[in-house]
Amino acid sequence: MDKNNSFNSTFPAGLRPALGLLILCQTLEELGLDHEAASAITGLGRRELETPGYLIRSDQEIAFIEATLAANPRPDLAYLVGRRYHFGVFGIWGLALICSENLQQAFQVAQEFIELTHSFVGLELNVDGAAASLALRDNYPAGAVRNFVVERDLIVTLVVATEAAAQKLPLMHLEVAIPEPAHAKEIERLVGCPVVFNARHTRVSFAREILQITLPQANAVTWSACVRQCRELISRQHGERSFTHRVQRAIVDSAFKGIGAVAQRLAIPERTLRRLLQHEGASYRALSQQLRLDLAQQYLADDSLGLDQLAEKLGYSEAANFSHAFKRWSGMTPGEYRLSCKHANSKIPL
């Protein structure tokens, strides 16, 4: 099996474009729905969101989406938001996709530079014989926010891929890791293939030959210039700590299996990894601990995830080990922290 490299984004990672919230607000306004409560809670108003290049923290975006969904319990909101997208809203990243030679190159560009979007999912392209699949991967626990971002980003991926190919793609099968929504028929009509909800993964399958479809706006010169600019933008977004960010991603992608697994993912010796982190004023131990705390807080905020599952996601063999570590970091037990989150959420004005 030929499996391309994947990038799995994670909620606590760094700053991100505010574009997603702007399009969410535009959709709400078009539907006559409210976004003022979310703006008040997060401090993110239209002026900030409409500022070109404006970056926000991932926790701000999560809080904005949570408040929006609480104030506007419309089941098809993620679908309608996703349908508003086209390649042009993504700037240089979108242009790089459109100018790619074929869909395979476009998917590879999307994977490599997905940090330039506001997506909360990673992409993984797999080729196995005559079949291929594109999977959406996420690290967020089950709940309204996860369902929203998975459905939204799935629709965006399919819409932009269809736009790049300038034709409706003949898809074979779609699995979606969210409960079946009331508008399931609309999704089936959009994709034109059987859809299975409540699946373990979000993944679309198609014939391998589709990857070789020549894109109508393919241009090697423009593509090369766009890819170069994408790399510069990522470097600028992370500043001098770009290697540290790569290590953070690898720690999460390797499920906290240790520095050896991270070094293997980055294809460098452990000694080199430690030296480069030290050069940026960081250490593997500190990064791993902070990531575990960040993710633990995100997971505990949603009580649908049991402590055993949570501990496994963070690389602990037993829930008790995680509980001891969390109390050492935060001064609270996981149960106390989860209860504090419930109290805070009950005070959010709707």
C-alpha atoms as one frame of an Amber mdcrd trajectory, in Angstrom:
protein
   0.000   0.000   0.000   1.251   3.463  -0.904   0.477   5.820   1.977   1.360
   9.482   1.623   2.592  11.529   4.581  -0.207  13.047   6.586  -0.491  16.128
   8.737  -2.822  15.893  11.685  -3.608  19.319  13.099  -4.579  19.584  16.747
  -6.728  22.135  18.526  -4.178  23.569  20.964  -1.598  24.360  18.255  -0.639
  28.019  17.920  -2.255  30.896  16.068  -4.534  30.369  13.105  -6.362  32.452
  10.478  -9.628  34.043  11.587 -11.179  33.242   8.207 -13.301  30.377   9.539
 -15.084  32.567  12.051 -15.639  35.306   9.485 -17.384  32.877   7.122 -19.368
  31.476  10.055 -20.540  35.006  10.929 -21.443  35.728   7.311 -23.525  32.546
   7.175 -25.291  33.390  10.434 -26.144  36.857   9.181 -27.462  35.447   5.913
 -29.721  33.096   7.891 -30.821  35.846  10.278 -29.125  34.117  13.215 -27.120
  35.526  16.111 -23.337  35.785  16.535 -23.316  38.610  19.083 -23.204  36.257
  22.080 -20.126  34.506  20.684 -18.470  37.846  19.923 -19.130  39.077  23.448
 -17.695  35.939  25.051 -14.531  35.802  22.927 -13.949  39.485  22.203 -13.861
  38.710  18.484 -16.060  41.130  16.577 -16.514  41.690  12.852 -13.803  44.384
  12.829 -11.177  41.900  14.004 -12.411  39.044  11.823 -12.481  41.215   8.685
  -8.880  42.402   9.183  -6.718  40.767   6.460  -4.238  38.294   7.944  -5.774
  38.503  11.425  -4.731  35.530  13.575  -6.572  34.093  16.555  -5.873  31.435
  19.172  -7.453  28.031  18.677  -9.140  28.227  22.089 -10.812  31.498  21.004
 -12.183  29.808  17.903 -13.447  26.828  19.891 -15.186  29.118  22.385 -16.747
  31.115  19.536 -18.098  27.960  17.864 -19.394  26.579  21.182 -21.271  29.782
  21.957 -22.628  30.001  18.402 -23.967  26.442  18.470 -25.538  27.005  21.896
 -27.303  30.148  20.689 -28.247  28.728  17.271 -29.128  25.018  17.476 -29.629
  24.658  13.733 -28.652  21.106  12.674 -27.534  22.013   9.140 -25.343  24.987
  10.103 -22.021  23.210   9.424 -23.291  22.065   6.018 -24.425  25.562   5.051
 -21.145  27.112   6.232 -19.143  24.560   4.229 -21.134  25.298   1.051 -20.106
  28.970   1.210 -16.466  28.162   0.491 -14.522  28.243  -2.757 -10.800  28.143
  -3.478 -10.502  31.941  -3.669 -11.207  32.490   0.024  -7.988  30.615   0.892
  -5.681  33.022  -0.917  -2.312  31.646  -1.999  -3.125  28.163  -0.603  -6.242
  27.959  -2.767  -4.374  29.209  -5.837  -1.698  26.540  -5.313  -4.420  23.868
  -5.378  -6.079  25.175  -8.528  -2.741  25.487 -10.374  -1.598  21.960  -9.489
  -0.957  19.506 -12.291  -3.577  17.000 -11.103  -5.702  16.129  -8.086  -2.945
  14.073  -6.485  -0.600  17.058  -6.475  -3.431  19.287  -5.231  -4.137  16.938
  -2.296  -0.430  16.837  -1.463  -0.295  20.650  -1.405  -3.410  20.722   0.775
  -1.762  18.319   3.235   1.573  20.089   3.418   0.218  23.599   3.913  -3.074
  22.981   5.720  -1.787  25.208   8.547  -2.517  28.171   6.280  -6.210  27.363
   6.545  -8.396  27.394   9.644  -9.156  23.678   9.379  -9.184  21.645  12.586
  -8.617  18.383  10.721  -5.625  16.834   9.013  -5.692  15.156   5.604  -4.361
  11.714   4.771  -4.243  10.432   1.195  -4.006   6.645   0.773  -3.539   4.678
  -2.438  -4.069   0.916  -2.454  -4.066  -0.802  -5.827  -6.805   0.598  -8.048
  -8.533   2.361  -5.143  -7.704   5.524  -3.229  -9.139   7.373  -0.259  -8.840
  10.757   1.417  -9.335  10.711   5.177 -10.007  13.599   7.540  -8.332  13.153
  10.907  -9.090  15.054  14.093  -8.077  14.943  17.753 -11.130  16.525  19.334
 -13.494  14.484  21.573 -17.056  13.738  20.551 -19.518  16.564  20.933 -21.186
  19.456  19.164 -17.953  21.293  18.287 -16.291  18.223  16.837 -19.390  17.330
  14.809 -19.502  20.876  13.480 -15.868  21.124  12.395 -15.743  17.604  10.926
 -18.853  18.178   8.823 -17.823  21.700   7.816 -14.293  20.695   6.819 -15.543
  17.619   4.961 -17.906  19.753   2.877 -15.179  22.353   2.259 -12.750  19.642
   1.097 -15.260  18.168  -1.346 -16.382  21.559  -2.663 -12.839  22.824  -3.298
 -11.726  19.505  -4.875 -14.699  19.617  -7.235 -13.940  23.242  -8.058 -10.288
  22.434  -8.790 -11.244  19.583 -11.142 -14.052  21.669 -12.705 -16.277  18.592
 -12.668 -18.337  16.520 -10.243 -16.020  13.836  -8.907 -17.237  10.219  -9.260
 -16.930   9.158  -5.637 -17.488   5.547  -4.581 -18.224   5.719  -0.866 -18.208
   8.194   2.023 -17.898   7.420   5.736 -18.512  10.202   8.261 -17.610  10.019
  11.962 -20.602  12.029  13.168 -24.195  11.042  13.989 -26.574  11.025  11.033
 -27.975  14.576  10.751 -31.489  15.581   9.736 -30.071  16.867   6.432 -28.297
  13.609   5.533 -30.068  13.515   2.148 -28.567  16.894   1.251 -25.066  15.531
   1.906 -25.817  12.423  -0.168 -27.031  14.568  -3.065 -23.883  16.700  -2.853
 -21.441  13.781  -2.963 -23.474  11.527  -5.277 -22.492   8.286  -3.525 -23.594
   6.143  -0.562 -22.903   7.769   2.824 -22.445   5.929   6.135 -22.728   8.015
   9.324 -21.544   7.080  12.827 -18.442   5.601  11.209 -15.097   5.243  12.995
 -13.394   7.492  10.435 -14.300  10.290   8.058 -13.085   9.054   4.704 -14.092
   9.294   1.049 -13.157   6.520  -1.392 -12.701   6.772  -5.140 -10.907   5.148
  -8.071  -7.156   5.766  -8.140  -7.357   7.107 -11.697  -9.221  10.175 -10.425
  -5.975  11.406  -8.864  -4.502  11.814 -12.327  -7.247  14.102 -13.635  -5.483
  17.065 -15.227  -6.736  20.274 -13.675  -8.007  22.829 -16.226  -6.040  25.709
 -14.644  -2.795  23.768 -14.146   0.252  26.023 -14.480   3.673  24.794 -13.354
   5.205  28.278 -13.061   2.351  29.700 -10.985   2.208  26.519  -8.875   5.910
  26.748  -8.056   5.593  30.397  -7.031   2.539  29.648  -4.867   4.250  26.748
  -3.087   7.260  28.951  -2.354   4.990  31.640  -0.888   3.109  29.039   1.190
   6.394  27.925   2.760   7.342  31.523   3.496   3.953  32.195   5.091   4.229
  29.170   7.368   7.721  30.178   8.378   6.525  33.713   9.135   3.480  32.440
  11.029   5.647  30.338  13.333   8.572  32.726  13.415  11.889  31.409  14.623
  10.214  28.537  16.501   9.137  26.618  13.389  11.153  23.530  14.375   9.581
  23.560  17.825   6.162  23.603  16.169   7.096  20.624  13.977   8.136  18.711
  17.097   4.829  19.578  18.805   2.930  18.203  15.823   5.032  15.043  15.819
   4.486  14.502  19.559   0.715  14.544  19.093   0.806  12.501  15.865   2.895
   9.824  17.594   0.372   9.654  20.482   3.002  10.660  23.063   5.032   7.479
  22.529   8.309   9.165  23.420  11.173  11.087  21.878  12.283   8.062  19.844
   8.944   7.947  18.004   9.084  11.720  17.421  12.641  11.557  16.053  11.583
   8.742  13.742   8.647  10.794  12.415  10.950  13.733  11.742  13.625  11.420
  10.273  16.433  12.823  12.458  18.555  11.360  15.298  17.357  11.973  18.860
  20.554  13.879  19.636  19.914  16.251  16.729  16.321  16.749  17.827  17.405
  17.732  21.346  20.106  20.053  20.021  17.750  21.890  17.640  15.150  22.322
  20.374  17.803  23.644  22.744  18.847  26.136  20.061  15.262  27.483  20.110
  15.155  27.560  23.912  12.869  24.553  24.240  13.080  20.982  25.499  11.264
  17.801  24.554  10.108  17.152  28.124   8.594  20.642  28.530   6.870  20.536
  25.130   5.394  17.097  25.746   4.121  18.052  29.200   2.540  21.303  27.991
   0.846  19.565  25.066  -0.540  16.907  27.381  -1.936  19.570  29.693  -3.443
  21.561  26.805  -5.090  18.503  25.277  -6.229  17.199  28.669  -8.013  20.482
  29.366  -9.704  20.353  25.959 -10.805  16.742  26.461 -12.021  17.285  30.027
 -14.184  20.198  28.891 -16.352  17.608  27.104 -17.636  14.969  29.556 -18.548
  12.522  26.781 -14.987  11.168  26.910 -14.228   8.787  29.797 -10.985   9.044
  31.762  -9.729   5.702  30.428 -10.160   6.886  26.828  -8.656  10.264  27.639
  -5.612   8.688  29.291  -5.045   6.440  26.281  -5.152   9.401  23.896  -2.483
  11.132  25.975  -0.166   8.141  26.106  -0.916   6.856  29.631  -1.340   3.147
  30.301  -3.791   3.773  33.151  -6.278   6.491  34.052  -4.767   6.705  37.562
  -1.391   7.725  36.131  -3.043  10.474  34.117  -5.029  11.680  37.149  -1.883
  11.986  39.272  -0.052  13.861  36.507  -2.953  16.228  35.849  -3.250  17.153
  39.520   0.501  17.788  39.649   0.238  20.141  36.642  -2.974  21.975  37.439
  -3.545  21.561  41.184  -6.935  19.926  40.498  -8.070  16.376  39.882  -9.592
  15.689  36.434 -13.014  15.460  38.077 -12.605  18.834  39.780 -11.474  20.447
  36.525 -14.376  18.913  34.584 -16.814  20.203  37.211 -15.312  23.709  36.976
 -15.850  23.628  33.204 -19.517  22.745  33.712 -19.966  25.648  36.108 -18.279
  28.040  33.666 -20.430  26.855  30.744 -23.629  27.267  32.780 -22.797  30.975
  33.119 -22.519  31.600  29.357 -25.330  33.943  28.301 -27.360  32.588  25.403
